């Protein structure tokens, strides 16, 4: 309820301001790390008063939870932009997006220097919903279409994809520079390895369209969930109800 004499704030401007604050938070956390980044720092970087940030989020953790949810949406947008139609293309697109988004890569790898206490948000922000029940449902659909191996359960297939993606990215930091794989080659290697581990063979022409349709359903589902969670963090859903 709006107080008498106080004009309602423009929801569009509120959301724009929230994103400006999140932009500032993302820049600072990558520069200094989460534990060294304060609300005062974020306010100064965003060009707003400290109290303005608390109009959007009651705590620093809530602000950064919103940041992680936005990063997840942006990552999914990048995957969608590659127009994937197969599991191989989804995994390759996910790897490319992670490599382009340093905060998401830090989250996946549990980079303590960047994350600090924020690492506790890793489980929700990276694996949900990209690699959880929706992904298992997708893998189950591919198995039903005969393009994914039927001798492994969707949960086992999920474990393979997660291990391949995480393993390649994590190992990069352990290898000496001369033997490290260039980042621009990683998506292809990750996608090829996952595909070889899970594929039952190339889909027949009649199945290709169904595989593409199942891929689209998966991506539609996870992006919808991610956007709704972000809307809650920005207060959009509350204003619309």
N, C-alpha and C positions, 0 to 999 in steps of 0.2 A: 504494500500500500504506500503510495507516494504521500509524503507529508505536505500539509497545506503550505502554499507559497513557494514550494520547491518544484520547479519544472522537471518532468521526467527526462532522464538521460536518453540520448539516442542510442538504441541497441547496436546499430551498425558502427557508430563511433566507439562504443565500448569494446566491441570485438576487435576493431582495428587497433585500439590502444593495447588490448591484451596481447595481440600478436607482436606489437612493437616491444612490449616488455619481454616477451618470450624470446624475441630476436636478441635482445640485449643479454638475457640470461644465458642463451646458448653460446654467444661469443665469449662471455666471461668464464664460463665453466670450462671451455676448451683452452682458454688462456691460462687460467689460474687453478682450475680444479674446483670441484663442488665445495669442499670444506673451507676454502679460502674466499669463496664468493658470498658476499653478504647482500641483504636486501638494499642497503644503502648503495652498494656498488651498482646493483641492477638499476635502481632508480636513477642514479646519476647517468649511467650509460643510455638509458631509455629516454632521458629528458623529462622525467615525471617526478612528482613528490613521493616520498616514501609512503605516505598515507594512501596515495592513489593505488599503489600495489596491493595494499591490504583491502581495498574495495573489491578487488578481484579475487584474492586468495588470502585466507586467514593466517596461513603459516608459510614459511619458506619451503617446507616439504611439499605443500599443496601446489605452490608455484612450479616447482621442479617436476612434480608428477604430471602437471599439465604440459610441461615442456616435452617430457618423454612420450606422452600420448600424441603430441603434435608431430614429433619425430617419426613415430610409427606411421601416422597418416601420410606424411611426406614420402616415406620410404615406399609405402604401398602405391602411391601415385606414380613413383618412378618405375616400379615394376609394371604397373598397368600401361605405362607409356611405351613399353617395348612390345605390347600386343602379344603376349605369350599365348600359345595354343596347345602346349604340351608340358609335361612335368619337367622335361629338360630345360625348356625355355623359362619356366617359372623359377627353377633353381638358379639358372644363369642370371636371370633378371634380378633375383634377390641378392645374389653375390655382388653384382655390379652396383646395385643401390647401396648396399652396406659399405662398399669401398668408397663411394662418393659421399657418404655421410659419416664423418669421423665420430660424432657423438654416438650413433648407433653401433658403430664398430667397437667403440670403447665399452659400450654396454654389453655387447655380445661376449667380448673377451674379458670382462670384469676388470678393466683397467683402473686399479686403485688410485693411481696418480690423478686421473681425471675425475673419477666418480666419488672417491671417499665413501661417505655414508650412503650416497645415492645408489651405490651398488645393490642395496637392498631392494630397489625397484626393478632390478634386472629381469627377474622372472616374469613379471607382468608385461614389461615394456617391449621385450624382444620376442619372447616365445608366445605371447598371447596377443592376437589370435593367429599369428602367422604360422606357427608350428604346434598346434594343439588339436582339439577335436575336429575343427573344420578341415584341417589338413588331413587328418586320418580319414574323414568322410570322403574327401577328394581322392585319396589313395585307394580307398575301398571301391570307389566308382571306377577308377582306372583298372583295378583288378577285375571287376565285373565285365569290363569291356575287352579284357584279354590282353591289355598292353602293359600291365604291371604283373610281376611274378605272383603266382597264386600260392606259392609255398611259404610265403611270409605274411604275417598279419599286418594290418595297417599300422599298429603300434610299432612293430619291428621295422617296417618300412620307414616310419617317421624317425626312429632311432638312427637308421642308416643315413638319411638325408641330413639330420641334425649333426651327426658325427662327421660327415664329409665336410659340411659347410664350416663347422666350428674348427675341425682339425686343420684344414688348409689355412684358415686365417690365423689360428693360434700358432701354428708351426712357423709361419713367416717370421714371427718375432724371435724365434729361437735359432734361426739359421744365420750363418755368416753371410755378409753381403754378396760375396762372389757366387754363392750357390742359391741365393734367394730368388724365387720366381718373381718376375716383374708383375706388378699389380694388374696390368692390362691383360695378362694371360690367365690370371686366377679364375675369373668367371667361367671361361671355357673349360678349364681343368676340373673345376668343381662340378659343373653341369655334366660333363662327360663321365666323371667317376660315379656320380649319383645315378645317372641314366644306365650305365653298364651294370650297376649293382641291383637295380630294381626292374629294369625293362624286361618284358617277355618277348620283345621283338618289335619291329616296326608295325604300326597299326595298318590294318587293311584299309583300302580307300573308303569303304563304307563306315569304318570306325573313326576315321580321322575327324569328321565333323562332330561326332559324339564326344570325342576326347576334347576338342576345342570348346564344346558347349559345357562339359564338366569343369574345364579349367576356368571358364568365365563365371560359372556359378560359384566356384571356390573364391575367386578374386572379388566378386561382388559381395559375397558374404563377409569376408574378413575386412574389406574396406568399409562396409556399412557398420560393422561392430566398432571398428577403430574410430570412425567419425562420430558415432553416438557417444563413445566414451570421452572423446575430445570435447564435444559439445557440452557434456556435463561439467568438465573441468573449466570450461570458459563461461559457464552459467547460461548458455544459450537455451538449453533444453528447459530450464526453469522459467525463463521469460516467455517461452512459447506455450507453456502449459497453463 
